[in-house]
């Protein structure tokens, strides 16, 4: 193809506002400033604001990291010089121990959370269940989105629970770089329900766990239909104002006309207010004497579903392969593995066959009580109930991960143990 034709085609795509490809090339790739690009539902704060206490001392001041053999550096130096982190917060016992902002961001600046939004959408589904707007999560999604009754007949077998656990079976490609893939059509398109209604199925619903933003998109559409409100306003009424969030937020929409919220990626808010969502789940859905979401829903969200890849109700759990002396435990049969699993006295264990092993061997997965929400570019909300610690990391690039947040929590535990022995 001649250069002039390429330029003409590119110009045509960029000028076509009704086409998702035009949006894709205008934006290039997803960015934490996308809330400035898409139409939004504004989420207002209420009259009363609740704030975490702030520690006068920084217990992480002496923590040192050694990235890429560059020598020891402080947590702040590492985040500032080695990563594209924009916000990093550490909270223990309702007190902020560490709070720093980078890349020109400040405490009041909002940024897009991407797939952390999925966990917030789950919160809204749970509230709708509590209010009786959703009668049973075992109901087919067609009971709440009637437009799907005219789509692929398999939608009638797809339940709300299947969507919560990413077991939809939909034929959907979660690709973030291909402008012609399903993800690009969903993220940059103008009518998400119309697009989702065209999808077919690869598997019988409920049989295969496969991470798909389409599942959460359907959950968000369902909540909007049963509540009669867009997701942003429902969040404002049921969560943002009752919990005394500090700053206004936004929820991106697919289009100014359709005004359907991107339940899978559209929430934009501050690190401080995201940390409060972690506190809500840490407290079993209660908030200063008020039950925002039922304790049963929270328990189902944070109890590891090890047979579903430690993913449940749009939240992640954490599991580790059992070890002794730094070596992974391996067993010749499932019975001996199960017997060994009982000796660990951990609430949730899973024995499975070790992949690519001849002859077949087995190992043990042990689940912790930690849980987290995660989005692309390294947006993470991490909660450890055993130490009452919440950590939030927001950023422009995926150059830190869950490991750093767990390392921070581990450092606090070690420091507390040392101080307790003095």
C-alpha positions as CSV (number, residue, x, y, z in Angstrom):
1,X,0.0,0.0,0.0
2,X,1.4,3.4,-1.0
3,X,2.2,5.9,1.8
4,X,-0.4,8.4,0.6
5,X,-3.1,5.7,0.9
6,X,-2.0,4.9,4.4
7,X,-2.1,8.5,5.5
8,X,-5.5,8.9,3.9
9,X,-6.8,5.8,5.7
10,X,-5.4,6.9,9.0
11,X,-7.0,10.3,8.6
12,X,-10.3,8.8,7.8
13,X,-10.2,6.5,10.9
14,X,-9.2,9.4,13.2
15,X,-12.0,11.6,11.9
16,X,-14.7,8.9,12.3
17,X,-16.1,9.6,15.7
18,X,-18.8,7.0,15.3
19,X,-16.2,4.2,14.9
20,X,-14.3,2.6,17.8
21,X,-11.2,2.5,15.6
22,X,-11.2,6.2,15.5
23,X,-11.2,6.4,19.3
24,X,-8.6,3.7,19.5
25,X,-6.1,5.6,17.3
26,X,-6.9,8.9,18.9
27,X,-6.1,7.6,22.3
28,X,-3.5,5.0,21.1
29,X,-3.6,2.9,24.2
30,X,-5.5,3.0,27.6
31,X,-4.2,5.7,29.9
32,X,-5.0,6.7,33.5
33,X,-6.3,10.0,32.1
34,X,-9.0,8.3,30.0
35,X,-11.7,9.7,32.3
36,X,-10.9,13.0,30.6
37,X,-11.6,11.5,27.2
38,X,-14.8,9.5,27.6
39,X,-18.2,11.0,28.7
40,X,-18.7,10.5,32.4
41,X,-21.2,10.1,35.2
42,X,-20.1,12.5,38.0
43,X,-19.9,11.0,41.5
44,X,-20.4,13.7,44.2
45,X,-19.3,13.7,47.8
46,X,-21.7,14.2,50.7
47,X,-21.9,16.8,53.4
48,X,-19.9,14.7,55.9
49,X,-16.3,13.5,55.1
50,X,-14.6,10.6,56.8
51,X,-10.8,10.5,56.9
52,X,-8.1,8.1,58.0
53,X,-5.9,9.2,60.9
54,X,-2.4,10.2,60.0
55,X,0.7,8.8,61.7
56,X,3.3,11.3,62.9
57,X,6.0,8.8,62.2
58,X,6.8,6.8,59.1
59,X,7.6,3.2,60.1
60,X,8.6,2.4,56.5
61,X,11.3,5.1,56.5
62,X,14.1,2.5,57.1
63,X,12.8,0.0,54.6
64,X,15.3,-0.7,51.8
65,X,14.9,-2.2,48.4
66,X,17.5,-3.5,46.0
67,X,16.1,-3.4,42.4
68,X,18.4,-4.8,39.7
69,X,21.5,-4.7,41.8
70,X,21.5,-0.9,41.8
71,X,22.2,-0.8,45.5
72,X,19.8,-0.2,48.4
73,X,17.3,2.6,48.1
74,X,14.3,3.7,50.2
75,X,10.8,2.9,49.2
76,X,10.2,6.5,48.1
77,X,13.4,6.5,46.0
78,X,12.4,3.3,44.4
79,X,8.9,4.5,43.6
80,X,10.0,7.9,42.4
81,X,13.1,6.9,40.3
82,X,12.4,3.3,39.2
83,X,8.7,3.3,38.5
84,X,5.9,5.3,37.0
85,X,3.9,5.1,40.3
86,X,1.5,8.1,40.8
87,X,0.2,7.2,44.3
88,X,1.3,4.8,47.0
89,X,-0.5,4.5,50.4
90,X,-0.1,2.2,53.3
91,X,-2.7,2.1,56.1
92,X,-2.8,0.0,59.3
93,X,-5.5,0.1,61.9
94,X,-7.2,3.1,60.2
95,X,-4.0,5.2,60.3
96,X,-2.0,6.3,57.2
97,X,1.6,5.2,57.8
98,X,2.8,6.2,54.3
99,X,1.4,8.4,51.6
100,X,3.4,9.7,48.6
101,X,2.5,11.0,45.2
102,X,4.6,11.1,42.1
103,X,4.6,12.1,38.4
104,X,2.9,15.4,39.2
105,X,0.0,13.8,40.9
106,X,-1.4,15.0,44.3
107,X,-3.7,13.8,47.0
108,X,-6.8,15.2,45.3
109,X,-6.1,14.0,41.7
110,X,-8.2,11.2,40.3
111,X,-7.1,8.6,37.8
112,X,-8.7,5.7,36.0
113,X,-8.7,2.4,37.9
114,X,-9.3,0.1,34.9
115,X,-10.1,-3.4,36.2
116,X,-10.1,-2.4,39.8
117,X,-13.5,-1.1,38.7
118,X,-14.6,-4.7,38.3
119,X,-14.4,-5.2,42.1
120,X,-16.4,-2.0,42.6
121,X,-19.0,-3.2,40.1
122,X,-19.2,-6.4,42.2
123,X,-19.9,-4.2,45.3
124,X,-22.8,-2.6,43.4
125,X,-24.2,-6.0,42.4
126,X,-24.1,-7.1,46.0
127,X,-26.0,-3.9,47.1
128,X,-28.6,-4.6,44.4
129,X,-29.0,-8.1,45.8
130,X,-29.3,-6.8,49.3
131,X,-32.1,-4.4,48.2
132,X,-33.9,-7.2,46.4
133,X,-33.4,-5.7,43.0
134,X,-31.6,-8.9,42.0
135,X,-33.6,-11.8,43.4
136,X,-31.0,-14.5,43.0
137,X,-27.5,-14.6,41.5
138,X,-28.4,-18.0,40.1
139,X,-31.0,-16.4,37.9
140,X,-30.1,-16.1,34.2
141,X,-28.8,-12.8,33.0
142,X,-31.8,-12.6,30.6
143,X,-34.1,-12.1,33.6
144,X,-32.4,-8.7,34.1
145,X,-31.3,-7.7,30.6
146,X,-34.3,-8.7,28.4
147,X,-32.5,-7.6,25.2
148,X,-30.3,-10.7,25.5
149,X,-33.3,-13.0,25.0
150,X,-33.2,-12.2,21.3
151,X,-29.4,-12.9,21.1
152,X,-27.6,-16.3,21.2
153,X,-29.9,-18.8,23.0
154,X,-27.0,-19.7,25.3
155,X,-27.5,-16.4,27.1
156,X,-30.5,-18.1,28.8
157,X,-28.1,-20.5,30.5
158,X,-25.8,-17.7,31.6
159,X,-26.3,-16.8,35.3
160,X,-25.3,-13.8,37.3
161,X,-23.0,-16.1,39.4
162,X,-21.3,-17.3,36.2
163,X,-20.5,-13.6,35.3
164,X,-19.3,-12.8,38.8
165,X,-16.8,-15.7,38.7
166,X,-15.7,-15.2,35.1
167,X,-17.3,-18.4,33.9
168,X,-19.5,-17.0,31.1
169,X,-18.2,-19.2,28.3
170,X,-18.5,-16.2,25.9
171,X,-16.4,-16.2,22.7
172,X,-14.5,-13.0,23.6
173,X,-10.8,-12.0,23.1
174,X,-9.4,-10.0,26.0
175,X,-6.7,-8.3,23.8
176,X,-5.6,-4.7,24.6
177,X,-3.4,-4.0,21.6
178,X,-5.5,-5.1,18.6
179,X,-7.9,-2.4,17.4
180,X,-10.1,-5.0,15.8
181,X,-10.3,-7.3,18.9
182,X,-13.4,-7.6,21.1
183,X,-11.7,-5.6,23.9
184,X,-11.1,-2.6,21.7
185,X,-14.6,-2.6,20.4
186,X,-16.0,-2.7,24.0
187,X,-13.7,-0.1,25.4
188,X,-13.8,2.4,22.5
189,X,-17.2,1.6,21.2
190,X,-20.4,3.7,21.6
191,X,-23.0,1.1,22.5
192,X,-21.7,-1.7,24.7
193,X,-25.0,-3.6,25.0
194,X,-25.4,-3.7,21.3
195,X,-21.9,-5.2,20.9
196,X,-22.3,-7.7,23.7
197,X,-25.6,-8.9,22.3
198,X,-23.7,-10.0,19.2
199,X,-21.3,-12.3,21.1
200,X,-21.5,-16.1,20.8
201,X,-20.3,-18.8,23.2
202,X,-17.2,-20.9,23.1
203,X,-18.1,-23.0,26.2
204,X,-21.2,-23.9,28.1
205,X,-21.7,-21.2,30.8
206,X,-20.3,-22.2,34.2
207,X,-17.8,-24.8,32.9
208,X,-14.6,-22.8,32.2
209,X,-13.0,-19.9,34.1
210,X,-11.8,-17.3,31.7
211,X,-11.1,-13.7,32.5
212,X,-13.2,-11.5,30.3
213,X,-14.2,-7.8,30.7
214,X,-17.4,-8.6,28.8
215,X,-18.7,-10.5,31.9
216,X,-18.3,-7.4,34.1
217,X,-19.8,-5.2,31.4
218,X,-22.9,-7.3,31.5
219,X,-23.0,-7.1,35.3
220,X,-22.8,-3.3,35.1
221,X,-25.6,-3.1,32.6
222,X,-27.7,-5.3,34.8
223,X,-27.3,-3.1,37.8
224,X,-28.2,0.0,35.8
225,X,-31.4,-1.7,34.6
226,X,-32.6,-3.0,38.0
227,X,-31.7,0.2,39.8
228,X,-33.0,2.6,37.1
229,X,-29.8,4.7,37.6
230,X,-26.5,4.9,35.9
231,X,-23.7,3.2,37.9
232,X,-22.0,6.4,38.9
233,X,-25.2,7.8,40.6
234,X,-25.9,4.4,42.2
235,X,-22.4,4.4,43.6
236,X,-22.8,8.0,44.8
237,X,-26.0,7.2,46.6
238,X,-25.1,3.8,48.1
239,X,-21.4,4.2,48.8
240,X,-19.7,7.5,48.1
241,X,-21.8,9.7,50.2
242,X,-22.7,7.2,53.1
243,X,-19.0,6.4,53.5
244,X,-17.9,10.0,53.5
245,X,-15.5,9.9,50.6
246,X,-13.1,12.8,50.4
247,X,-13.1,13.7,46.7
248,X,-15.6,13.6,43.8
249,X,-15.1,10.8,41.3
250,X,-16.2,9.8,37.8
251,X,-17.4,6.7,36.0
252,X,-16.8,6.6,32.3
253,X,-19.7,5.9,29.9
254,X,-19.8,4.3,26.5
255,X,-21.6,7.3,24.9
256,X,-23.3,10.5,25.7
257,X,-26.5,9.2,24.3
258,X,-26.5,5.6,25.7
259,X,-24.9,6.6,29.0
260,X,-24.0,3.1,29.9
261,X,-21.2,2.8,32.4
262,X,-18.0,0.8,31.7
263,X,-18.5,-1.5,34.7
264,X,-15.2,-3.3,33.9
265,X,-12.9,-0.3,33.7
266,X,-14.5,3.1,34.1
267,X,-14.1,4.2,37.7
268,X,-11.7,7.2,38.3
269,X,-11.1,8.3,41.8
270,X,-8.3,9.0,44.3
271,X,-6.0,6.6,46.2
272,X,-7.5,7.7,49.5
273,X,-11.0,6.9,48.5
274,X,-10.0,3.6,47.0
275,X,-8.4,2.7,50.3
276,X,-11.8,3.2,51.9
277,X,-13.3,0.4,49.7
278,X,-10.6,-1.8,51.1
279,X,-11.6,-0.8,54.6
280,X,-15.2,-1.5,53.9
281,X,-14.4,-5.1,52.9
282,X,-11.9,-5.4,55.8
283,X,-14.8,-4.5,58.1
284,X,-17.2,-7.1,56.6
285,X,-19.3,-4.5,54.8
286,X,-19.9,-2.3,57.8
287,X,-19.0,1.4,57.9
288,X,-19.0,3.2,61.2
289,X,-22.2,1.5,62.4
290,X,-23.9,1.3,59.0
291,X,-24.0,-1.8,56.9
292,X,-23.2,-0.7,53.4
293,X,-23.1,-4.2,51.9
294,X,-24.1,-7.5,53.6
295,X,-21.4,-9.4,55.5
296,X,-22.4,-12.5,53.5
297,X,-21.6,-10.8,50.2
298,X,-18.2,-9.6,51.5
299,X,-17.4,-13.1,52.8
300,X,-18.2,-14.7,49.5
301,X,-16.0,-12.1,47.7
302,X,-12.9,-12.6,49.8
303,X,-13.0,-16.3,50.7
304,X,-10.6,-17.9,48.2
305,X,-12.3,-20.0,45.5
306,X,-9.3,-22.2,44.8
307,X,-11.0,-24.2,42.1
308,X,-11.6,-20.9,40.3
309,X,-8.1,-19.7,40.3
310,X,-8.5,-17.8,43.6
311,X,-10.9,-15.5,41.8
312,X,-14.4,-14.9,43.1
313,X,-17.0,-12.2,42.7
314,X,-14.5,-10.1,40.8
315,X,-11.9,-10.1,43.5
316,X,-8.6,-12.0,43.7
317,X,-7.4,-14.2,46.5
318,X,-3.8,-15.3,47.1
319,X,-2.6,-18.9,47.2
320,X,0.9,-20.3,47.6
321,X,2.3,-23.7,46.7
322,X,3.1,-25.5,50.0
323,X,6.9,-25.7,50.7
324,X,9.2,-26.9,53.4
325,X,12.8,-25.8,53.7
326,X,12.4,-23.6,50.7
327,X,11.4,-26.5,48.5
328,X,8.0,-27.2,46.9
329,X,6.3,-30.3,48.3
330,X,5.6,-32.9,45.7
331,X,3.5,-36.1,46.3
332,X,3.2,-39.3,44.3
333,X,-0.6,-39.5,44.7
334,X,-3.5,-37.4,45.7
335,X,-4.2,-39.3,49.0
336,X,-0.8,-38.6,50.5
337,X,-1.1,-34.9,49.4
338,X,-4.5,-34.5,51.0
339,X,-3.2,-36.1,54.2
340,X,-0.3,-33.6,54.2
341,X,-2.6,-30.7,53.5
342,X,-4.5,-31.4,56.7
343,X,-1.3,-30.9,58.7
344,X,-0.9,-27.3,57.7
345,X,-4.2,-26.3,59.5
346,X,-5.1,-23.7,56.8
347,X,-8.7,-23.0,56.2
348,X,-8.5,-23.4,52.4
349,X,-6.3,-25.9,50.6
350,X,-6.4,-27.4,47.2
351,X,-4.6,-30.5,46.0
352,X,-4.1,-30.8,42.2
353,X,-2.0,-32.6,39.7
354,X,1.4,-31.1,38.9
355,X,1.4,-30.0,35.2
356,X,3.8,-31.6,32.8
357,X,4.9,-34.3,35.3
358,X,5.7,-37.8,34.3
359,X,4.7,-39.9,36.2
360,X,1.9,-37.8,37.6
361,X,2.7,-36.0,40.8
362,X,0.6,-33.7,43.1
363,X,1.2,-30.6,45.1
364,X,-0.7,-28.5,47.6
365,X,-2.0,-25.0,47.3
366,X,-2.5,-23.0,50.5
367,X,-4.8,-20.0,50.5
368,X,-4.1,-16.9,52.6
369,X,-6.8,-14.5,53.9
370,X,-5.3,-11.7,51.8
371,X,-7.4,-10.3,48.9
372,X,-6.9,-7.7,46.2
373,X,-8.4,-5.8,43.2
374,X,-6.1,-5.2,40.2
375,X,-6.1,-3.2,37.0
376,X,-3.8,-2.8,34.0
377,X,-0.9,-0.4,34.5
378,X,-0.5,-1.6,38.0
379,X,-3.6,-0.3,39.8
380,X,-3.8,-2.4,42.9
381,X,-5.9,-2.3,46.1
382,X,-4.5,-4.9,48.5
383,X,-5.9,-5.9,51.9
384,X,-4.4,-8.2,54.6
385,X,-7.0,-8.9,57.3
386,X,-4.5,-10.7,59.6
387,X,-2.4,-7.5,60.0
388,X,-5.2,-5.0,59.3
389,X,-3.1,-3.5,56.5
390,X,-4.4,-1.8,53.3
391,X,-2.1,-0.8,50.5
392,X,-3.0,1.2,47.4
393,X,-0.7,1.6,44.4
394,X,-1.7,3.6,41.3
395,X,0.5,4.2,38.3
396,X,1.1,5.0,34.7
397,X,2.9,1.7,33.9
398,X,2.9,-1.8,35.1
399,X,6.4,-1.7,36.7
400,X,5.5,-2.7,40.2
401,X,3.3,-5.6,41.2
402,X,1.5,-7.3,44.1
403,X,4.8,-8.6,45.3
404,X,5.9,-5.1,46.4
405,X,2.7,-4.5,48.3
406,X,3.1,-7.8,50.1
407,X,6.7,-7.0,50.8
408,X,5.7,-3.7,52.5
409,X,3.1,-5.6,54.6
410,X,5.8,-8.1,55.5
411,X,8.2,-5.4,56.5
412,X,5.6,-3.9,58.9
413,X,5.0,-7.3,60.4
414,X,8.7,-7.9,61.0
415,X,9.1,-4.4,62.5
416,X,6.2,-5.0,64.8
417,X,7.6,-8.3,65.9
418,X,11.0,-6.8,66.7
419,X,9.5,-3.9,68.6
420,X,7.2,-6.3,70.5
421,X,10.2,-8.3,71.8
422,X,12.0,-5.2,73.2
